[in-house]
Amino acid sequence: MTGPLGWLLDAQLHVGGSPVLLREIVGNVFGLLSALLGLRRVVWAWPVGMIGNALLLTVFLGGVFATPQAHDLYGQAGRQVFFFAVSAYGWWRWQRNRRGGVDGEPAVAVAPRWATGRERIGVLLVAVLGTAAAYPVLAALGSWGPLPDAWILTGSLLATYGMARGWVEFWLLWIAVDAVGVPLLLRGGFYPSAAMYLFYGAFCVWGFVSWWRTSRTTRPARVAGRPSYSEVVA
């Protein structure tokens, strides 16, 4: 393939004597930018993240796209597809919230809140059942490290959904994903992604504290005839 797209697919850098795909670096930069925008509760967090998902999909499907790594991480690749779908939902939800301001109050994309007890039980059940269901599928596909890959897939989807819903706990889910993802990616030779996960783990601590503080300055409101939240303090 020629042109800018071909250059992006083929370009490599050498870090410590090992080849690293430029698109893996660029995809993770988009992921980080999406996280920063998400911390600020900016709607553009979703489409920016979707661009990163598309790039990283090509990185983790080494059997389809040429990569210097010898391992296929189908869970990592699959989650990019699911991310895209869940991000479309998050984009729609935050956009809808932005149009829902009433009584002269500025509409916000999302107002952080703690998940209810019922929602937390649902997250726990999905985490266990999702990981258990994904493991044999990924193992059969030949994914490298299928069990941690299964948790990374399931936990990432839960975290993304939690962000769309405005749950403060979604940051904790990301930390749990990063704790498993860093050693797996290091062993697989995906060094930019491993570095991103390590940095992102520290970033998630900051995000958790920020959303926790913001959740203490919000109050419930009725927006367009449905339950929602509006900010008291920006």
C-alpha positions in Angstrom: 0.0 0.0 0.0 1.3 3.5 -0.9 0.5 7.0 0.2 0.1 8.3 3.8 -2.0 5.3 4.9 0.6 2.9 3.6 3.4 4.8 5.3 1.5 4.8 8.6 0.9 1.0 8.4 4.6 0.2 7.6 6.5 2.9 9.5 8.6 1.5 12.4 11.0 2.9 15.0 13.7 1.0 16.9 13.6 1.3 20.7 16.4 -0.6 22.5 17.1 -2.5 19.4 13.5 -3.8 19.0 11.2 -2.6 16.2 8.1 -0.7 17.3 5.3 0.2 15.0 4.5 3.9 14.6 0.8 3.1 14.5 1.0 1.5 17.9 2.5 4.7 19.3 0.0 6.9 17.5 -2.9 4.7 18.6 -1.9 4.9 22.2 -1.5 8.7 21.9 -5.1 8.9 20.8 -6.1 6.7 23.7 -4.3 9.0 26.1 -5.9 12.1 24.6 -9.3 10.4 24.9 -8.6 9.7 28.6 -7.6 13.3 29.2 -10.8 14.6 27.5 -12.8 12.0 29.5 -11.3 13.3 32.7 -12.5 16.8 31.7 -15.9 15.3 30.6 -15.5 16.5 27.0 -17.7 14.8 24.4 -14.8 14.7 22.0 -13.2 12.0 24.2 -15.3 9.4 22.4 -14.5 10.0 18.7 -10.8 10.6 19.5 -10.8 7.2 21.3 -12.4 5.5 18.4 -9.6 6.6 16.1 -7.1 5.1 18.5 -9.2 1.9 18.6 -9.0 1.5 14.8 -5.2 1.9 14.8 -4.6 -0.5 17.7 -6.8 -3.1 16.0 -4.3 -3.3 13.3 -1.5 -3.7 15.8 -2.9 -6.7 17.8 -4.0 -8.6 14.7 -0.5 -9.5 13.6 -1.8 -12.3 11.4 -3.7 -9.9 9.2 -1.5 -6.8 9.4 2.3 -7.0 9.3 3.7 -6.5 12.8 7.2 -7.2 14.3 5.7 -9.1 17.2 5.2 -12.9 17.0 2.1 -12.9 19.1 -1.6 -12.3 18.3 -3.6 -10.9 21.2 -7.2 -11.6 20.1 -8.6 -10.2 23.3 -6.8 -7.0 22.8 -7.8 -6.9 19.2 -11.4 -7.8 19.9 -11.8 -5.2 22.6 -10.9 -2.5 20.0 -14.0 -3.5 18.0 -16.2 -3.6 21.1 -14.7 -0.3 22.3 -15.8 1.2 19.0 -19.4 0.1 19.6 -19.5 1.1 23.3 -17.8 4.4 22.5 -20.5 5.1 19.9 -23.1 4.6 22.8 -21.0 6.9 25.1 -20.8 9.5 22.4 -24.6 9.4 21.9 -25.3 9.5 25.6 -23.0 12.4 26.4 -24.3 14.3 23.4 -27.9 13.8 24.6 -27.0 15.0 28.0 -25.4 18.1 26.5 -28.8 18.9 25.0 -30.7 18.3 28.2 -30.1 21.5 30.3 -33.1 23.2 31.8 -34.0 26.2 34.0 -31.1 28.2 32.7 -28.5 25.7 34.0 -25.6 24.8 31.6 -26.0 21.3 30.3 -23.0 18.9 31.0 -22.0 15.9 29.1 -21.9 13.8 32.3 -22.0 14.4 36.0 -19.9 11.8 37.9 -21.8 9.7 40.5 -21.2 6.5 42.4 -22.8 3.4 41.0 -25.7 2.0 43.0 -25.5 -1.2 44.9 -27.4 -3.0 42.2 -25.2 -1.6 39.5 -22.1 -2.8 41.3 -23.4 -6.3 41.7 -24.1 -6.3 37.9 -20.6 -5.2 37.2 -19.2 -8.0 39.4 -21.3 -10.6 37.7 -20.4 -9.4 34.2 -16.7 -9.3 35.2 -16.7 -12.9 36.4 -19.0 -14.4 33.7 -17.5 -12.3 30.9 -13.9 -13.4 31.8 -15.0 -17.0 32.1 -16.8 -16.9 28.8 -14.0 -15.1 26.9 -11.2 -17.4 28.2 -12.0 -20.6 26.2 -12.9 -18.6 23.1 -9.5 -16.7 23.2 -7.7 -20.0 24.0 -9.3 -21.7 21.0 -8.3 -18.8 18.8 -4.7 -19.2 19.9 -4.5 -15.9 21.8 -1.3 -15.5 23.7 -2.0 -15.4 27.4 -5.8 -16.1 27.0 -6.8 -15.8 30.7 -5.3 -12.3 31.3 -6.4 -11.4 27.8 -9.9 -12.4 28.7 -10.0 -10.1 31.8 -8.5 -7.2 29.9 -11.2 -7.6 27.3 -14.1 -7.8 29.8 -12.7 -5.2 32.3 -12.1 -2.7 29.5 -15.6 -3.0 28.2 -17.0 -2.6 31.7 -14.8 0.5 32.3 -15.8 2.1 29.0 -19.5 1.5 29.7 -19.0 2.9 33.2 -17.5 6.0 31.8 -20.5 6.5 29.5 -22.8 6.1 32.5 -20.7 8.5 34.6 -19.7 6.0 37.3 -16.8 7.1 39.5 -15.8 3.4 39.8 -14.9 3.1 36.1 -11.5 4.5 37.0 -10.9 1.6 39.4 -11.9 -0.9 36.7 -9.2 0.6 34.5 -6.6 0.3 37.2 -7.5 -3.4 37.6 -7.1 -3.8 33.8 -3.8 -2.0 33.7 -2.4 -4.2 36.6 -2.9 -7.3 34.4 -2.2 -5.6 31.0 1.3 -4.2 31.8 3.1 -7.6 32.4 1.2 -9.3 29.6 2.2 -6.7 27.1 5.8 -6.5 28.3 6.1 -10.3 27.8 4.6 -10.0 24.3 6.9 -7.3 23.2 4.2 -4.6 22.8 6.4 -2.0 24.6 4.5 1.3 23.7 1.2 -0.3 24.8 2.8 -1.5 28.0 4.3 1.9 28.7 0.9 3.4 28.0 -0.8 1.0 30.4 1.7 1.8 33.1 1.3 5.6 32.7 -2.5 5.2 32.3 -2.6 3.3 35.7 -1.1 6.4 37.4 -3.4 8.7 35.4 -6.4 6.7 36.5 -5.6 7.4 40.1 -5.8 11.1 39.3 -9.0 10.6 37.3 -10.6 8.7 40.2 -9.8 11.4 42.7 -11.0 14.1 40.3 -14.4 12.4 39.6 -14.8 11.6 43.2 -14.5 15.2 44.2 -16.8 16.3 41.4 -19.4 13.8 42.5 -19.6 15.5 45.9 -20.6 18.8 44.2 -23.5 17.5 42.2 -27.1 17.2 43.0 -30.0 15.4 41.2 -32.1 17.2 38.7 -34.9 16.5 36.3 -33.8 17.0 32.7 -36.4 16.8 29.9 -38.7 14.6 31.9 -36.0 12.0 32.9 -33.6 11.5 35.8 -30.3 13.1 35.2 -27.6 15.2 37.0 -26.6 18.8 36.6 -23.5 20.5 38.0 -23.6 23.0 40.9 -19.8 23.7 40.7 -17.9 23.5 37.4 
